Amino acid sequence: MSVAELLLLFGAGLVVGLWWWSMQAHDRVDLISREVCKDLDVQRLDEAVSLRRVGFARDEFGLSLERVFRFEFSVNGADRRHGEICLHGEAPRWVHLDHPEGDIHIDLSARA
């Protein structure tokens, strides 16, 4: 095997690994959003979460990747509201919902 073939194989493995890691985070955030909506007795809309922002954040272990995902929910079936979930690395940190009775912020860092 040549060096070019090894680099190509390594690159392909890296892409697959990053995709797998990203899908696991997406599935975790999807589950968290479903649980939060169920606990707050609101309807989760569109059955999807989307990546809104990626950056770096400092935590107790140093620098980690921060990803913020967005989802939509409805309080009465006629409105459309936004919620966000933040992951630092693999750990969920917070959930924020734009609720009509006032914003709801849930700190998940103590549970991680």
Secondary structure, 3 states (H helix, E strand, C coil): CCHHHHHHHHHHHHHHHHHHHHHHHHHHHHHHHHHHHHHCCCEEEEEEEEEEEEEEEEECCEEEEEEEEEEEEECCCCCCEEEEEEEECCEEEEEEECCCCCCEEEECCCCC
